[in-house]
């Protein structure tokens, strides 16, 4: 009896769509040898080779005759399983929903959405903070239903919907000399500073890479960012609402960045499985500015 792992079928389809193992590995967030091993195991189960090296380059592959015959059956199996999972998740989500986030859950925008979901639909909510690299896998495996991220996830089974945008600013201790500035208009003011970056908001921007400072610190713990700033050991570039509570209490100060420094905005996205956007009335609704406080 032939027993085929569904993961091997999904890998087979991804290789078919991308045309090479390397690109398939990127799509599935696994090393390239893992793709090769899965395809080899599938071929062993079927007793037929499914791919041969293609004509477009040494990395490209093409379906064999057996692979072409097998393709529609693999698609049918995966489509059937996805349909079943969708119906199951829909039933489960009548009473329970799991939200993931690569952004601190204390961010006013996310906090506001969670409050709205709880108040409007009276949901049982499970909240998971996780690294951005784990979001796609968690969504595809059904560990989370939706997730908040700062970068869109490119996957044919997932949708990334832009939901909110805000500006970067310089966050400093209220006692810091830079707190008295109306805006940051000169990067030389940072040359003797410790710059701490919250990893979720650190993108590959020329603006950040060219800053000269005493020391550069990166962390995925927003609490550490807050602590270092308050103790005047560091300053940080963050979106305007990231440490809203501390700013309102007068412990931290937010210094806008001059438009001539050309710092781009931070864009937030809601990621979910295709055709499985739950509670659109909540998650795609704009929040009023006054609600962005906690």
C-alpha positions as CSV (number, residue, x, y, z in Angstrom):
1,X,0.0,0.0,0.0
2,X,1.3,3.4,-1.0
3,X,1.3,6.0,1.9
4,X,2.0,9.6,0.7
5,X,2.8,12.4,3.1
6,X,0.6,15.5,2.4
7,X,3.7,17.7,3.0
8,X,5.4,15.9,0.1
9,X,2.4,16.7,-2.2
10,X,2.5,20.4,-1.2
11,X,6.3,20.4,-1.9
12,X,5.7,18.7,-5.3
13,X,3.1,21.4,-6.2
14,X,5.4,24.2,-5.1
15,X,8.3,22.9,-7.2
16,X,5.8,22.6,-10.2
17,X,4.8,26.3,-9.7
18,X,8.3,27.7,-9.2
19,X,10.2,25.5,-11.7
20,X,13.2,24.8,-9.4
21,X,14.0,23.4,-6.0
22,X,15.8,26.5,-4.8
23,X,12.8,28.8,-5.3
24,X,10.5,26.2,-3.8
25,X,12.7,26.1,-0.7
26,X,12.3,29.9,-0.3
27,X,8.5,29.7,-0.7
28,X,8.3,27.0,1.9
29,X,10.9,28.5,4.3
30,X,13.0,25.3,4.4
31,X,16.6,24.5,3.2
32,X,17.0,23.4,-0.4
33,X,18.1,19.8,0.6
34,X,14.8,19.4,2.4
35,X,13.0,19.9,-0.9
36,X,15.2,17.4,-2.6
37,X,14.6,14.8,0.2
38,X,10.8,15.2,0.1
39,X,10.7,14.8,-3.7
40,X,13.0,11.8,-3.5
41,X,10.7,10.2,-0.9
42,X,7.6,10.9,-3.0
43,X,9.3,9.4,-6.1
44,X,10.2,6.4,-4.1
45,X,6.6,5.9,-2.9
46,X,5.3,6.2,-6.5
47,X,8.1,4.2,-8.1
48,X,8.5,6.9,-10.8
49,X,10.7,10.0,-11.3
50,X,8.6,13.1,-11.3
51,X,11.2,15.7,-12.4
52,X,14.2,16.0,-14.8
53,X,16.7,18.8,-15.1
54,X,15.2,21.5,-17.4
55,X,16.6,23.3,-20.4
56,X,16.4,26.8,-18.8
57,X,19.5,26.3,-16.6
58,X,21.1,23.8,-14.2
59,X,18.7,24.8,-11.4
60,X,15.5,24.4,-13.3
61,X,13.4,21.2,-13.4
62,X,10.6,20.0,-15.6
63,X,8.0,17.3,-15.1
64,X,8.5,13.9,-16.5
65,X,5.6,12.1,-18.2
66,X,4.8,10.5,-14.8
67,X,4.9,13.9,-13.2
68,X,2.5,15.4,-15.6
69,X,0.1,12.5,-15.0
70,X,0.4,12.8,-11.2
71,X,0.0,16.7,-11.1
72,X,-3.8,16.9,-11.4
73,X,-4.3,14.2,-8.8
74,X,-1.9,16.0,-6.4
75,X,-3.8,19.3,-6.9
76,X,-7.1,17.5,-6.3
77,X,-6.0,16.0,-3.0
78,X,-4.6,19.3,-1.7
79,X,-7.7,21.2,-2.8
80,X,-9.9,18.7,-1.0
81,X,-7.8,18.8,2.2
82,X,-7.8,22.6,2.2
83,X,-11.5,22.8,1.7
84,X,-12.0,20.4,4.6
85,X,-9.6,22.4,6.8
86,X,-11.4,25.6,5.9
87,X,-14.8,24.2,6.9
88,X,-13.3,22.8,10.1
89,X,-11.6,26.1,11.0
90,X,-14.8,28.0,10.2
91,X,-16.7,25.8,12.7
92,X,-14.0,26.2,15.4
93,X,-13.8,29.9,14.9
94,X,-17.5,30.3,15.7
95,X,-16.3,30.3,19.3
96,X,-12.5,30.7,19.3
97,X,-9.8,32.5,17.3
98,X,-6.0,32.5,17.5
99,X,-4.1,35.7,16.5
100,X,-0.4,35.8,15.9
101,X,1.8,38.9,15.7
102,X,5.4,39.8,15.0
103,X,4.6,43.2,16.6
104,X,4.2,43.8,20.3
105,X,0.6,43.1,21.3
106,X,0.6,46.2,23.4
107,X,0.7,48.4,20.2
108,X,-2.4,50.6,20.4
109,X,-3.7,49.5,16.9
110,X,-3.5,45.8,17.7
111,X,-4.8,46.3,21.2
112,X,-7.8,48.3,19.7
113,X,-8.6,45.5,17.3
114,X,-8.5,42.9,20.0
115,X,-10.8,45.0,22.2
116,X,-13.2,45.5,19.3
117,X,-13.3,41.7,18.6
118,X,-14.0,41.0,22.2
119,X,-16.6,43.6,22.7
120,X,-18.5,43.2,19.4
121,X,-18.3,39.4,18.9
122,X,-17.5,38.3,22.5
123,X,-14.8,36.0,21.2
124,X,-12.5,33.6,23.0
125,X,-9.1,34.9,21.8
126,X,-5.7,33.2,21.9
127,X,-2.8,35.6,21.4
128,X,0.6,34.5,20.3
129,X,3.7,36.8,19.8
130,X,6.1,35.2,17.3
131,X,9.0,35.9,15.1
132,X,8.1,37.0,11.6
133,X,9.9,34.0,10.1
134,X,7.4,31.7,11.8
135,X,4.2,33.4,10.7
136,X,3.7,31.8,7.3
137,X,4.3,28.2,8.6
138,X,1.9,28.8,11.6
139,X,-0.8,30.1,9.3
140,X,-0.4,27.3,6.7
141,X,-0.5,24.7,9.5
142,X,-3.5,26.2,11.2
143,X,-1.7,27.2,14.4
144,X,-2.9,30.8,14.0
145,X,-6.0,32.1,12.1
146,X,-4.6,35.5,11.3
147,X,-1.5,37.5,12.1
148,X,-0.2,41.1,12.3
149,X,3.1,41.8,10.5
150,X,5.1,44.7,9.2
151,X,6.1,43.0,5.9
152,X,3.8,41.2,3.4
153,X,4.2,37.5,3.2
154,X,4.6,36.2,-0.4
155,X,2.8,32.8,-0.5
156,X,0.1,31.6,-3.0
157,X,-2.0,30.3,-0.1
158,X,-1.9,33.5,2.0
159,X,-3.2,37.0,1.6
160,X,-1.4,40.1,3.0
161,X,-3.8,43.0,3.5
162,X,-2.4,46.5,4.3
163,X,-4.4,47.8,7.3
164,X,-2.5,50.7,9.0
165,X,0.4,53.1,8.4
166,X,2.3,55.4,10.7
167,X,5.5,57.5,10.7
168,X,8.8,56.8,12.3
169,X,9.9,59.2,15.0
170,X,12.8,59.4,17.5
171,X,11.9,58.1,21.0
172,X,14.1,59.4,23.8
173,X,13.8,59.8,27.6
174,X,11.9,62.8,28.7
175,X,15.1,63.9,30.5
176,X,17.3,63.5,27.4
177,X,18.6,66.7,25.8
178,X,17.1,65.7,22.4
179,X,13.6,65.7,24.0
180,X,13.6,69.5,23.7
181,X,13.9,69.4,19.9
182,X,10.8,70.2,17.9
183,X,12.0,67.8,15.2
184,X,15.1,65.8,14.3
185,X,16.7,67.7,11.4
186,X,20.3,66.7,11.8
187,X,21.8,63.2,12.0
188,X,24.9,64.6,13.6
189,X,22.9,64.9,16.8
190,X,23.1,61.1,17.1
191,X,26.8,60.6,16.7
192,X,27.4,60.1,20.5
193,X,24.2,58.2,21.1
194,X,23.4,54.5,21.6
195,X,20.8,53.6,19.0
196,X,18.5,50.7,19.9
197,X,16.3,49.2,17.3
198,X,13.2,47.0,17.8
199,X,13.7,44.2,15.3
200,X,10.1,44.1,14.1
201,X,10.5,47.7,12.8
202,X,14.0,47.5,11.5
203,X,13.9,47.3,7.7
204,X,16.7,47.5,5.2
205,X,16.6,51.3,4.9
206,X,19.5,53.4,3.7
207,X,18.5,56.0,6.3
208,X,19.2,53.7,9.2
209,X,22.3,52.1,7.7
210,X,24.0,55.5,7.2
211,X,23.5,56.8,10.7
212,X,26.8,57.3,12.6
213,X,26.4,56.6,16.3
214,X,28.3,55.5,19.4
215,X,26.8,52.0,19.3
216,X,24.0,50.1,17.5
217,X,21.8,47.7,19.5
218,X,19.1,45.4,18.0
219,X,16.5,43.4,20.0
220,X,13.2,41.7,19.6
221,X,12.1,42.6,23.1
222,X,10.1,45.9,23.1
223,X,10.3,45.9,26.9
224,X,14.1,46.2,26.7
225,X,13.9,49.0,24.2
226,X,11.6,50.9,26.7
227,X,13.9,50.2,29.6
228,X,17.1,51.3,27.9
229,X,15.5,54.5,26.6
230,X,14.0,55.4,30.0
231,X,17.4,54.9,31.7
232,X,19.0,57.3,29.1
233,X,21.2,54.6,27.8
234,X,19.8,54.7,24.3
235,X,17.5,56.4,21.8
236,X,15.4,54.7,19.2
237,X,13.5,55.1,15.9
238,X,10.0,53.8,16.3
239,X,6.5,54.3,14.9
240,X,4.7,57.0,16.8
241,X,2.4,54.8,18.8
242,X,4.8,52.0,19.8
243,X,5.5,53.4,23.3
244,X,2.3,55.5,23.6
245,X,1.6,54.9,27.3
246,X,5.1,56.0,28.4
247,X,5.0,59.1,26.2
248,X,1.6,60.1,27.7
249,X,2.9,59.6,31.2
250,X,5.8,61.9,30.5
251,X,8.5,59.3,30.8
252,X,9.4,59.3,27.2
253,X,9.3,62.0,24.5
254,X,8.5,61.6,20.8
255,X,10.6,63.8,18.4
256,X,9.2,63.9,14.8
257,X,11.7,63.5,12.0
258,X,12.1,66.3,9.4
259,X,10.7,65.4,6.0
260,X,14.0,66.2,4.3
261,X,15.6,63.1,6.0
262,X,13.2,61.0,3.9
263,X,12.3,58.3,6.4
264,X,9.6,56.0,5.0
265,X,6.5,55.0,6.8
266,X,5.8,51.7,8.6
267,X,3.1,49.7,7.0
268,X,1.2,47.1,8.9
269,X,-0.4,44.0,7.3
270,X,-3.0,41.5,8.3
271,X,-2.0,38.0,6.9
272,X,-4.5,35.2,6.6
273,X,-5.2,32.1,4.6
274,X,-6.9,32.7,1.2
275,X,-10.6,32.9,1.5
276,X,-10.4,32.7,5.3
277,X,-10.6,36.3,6.4
278,X,-12.6,36.2,9.7
279,X,-14.4,39.2,11.1
280,X,-13.7,41.6,8.2
281,X,-16.0,44.1,10.0
282,X,-13.3,44.3,12.7
283,X,-10.0,43.8,11.1
284,X,-10.4,45.9,8.0
285,X,-12.2,48.7,9.7
286,X,-10.2,51.9,10.3
287,X,-9.7,52.9,14.0
288,X,-10.4,56.5,15.0
289,X,-7.2,58.4,16.2
290,X,-8.6,58.7,19.7
291,X,-8.9,55.0,20.1
292,X,-5.2,54.5,19.6
293,X,-4.4,54.6,23.3
294,X,-4.3,51.9,26.0
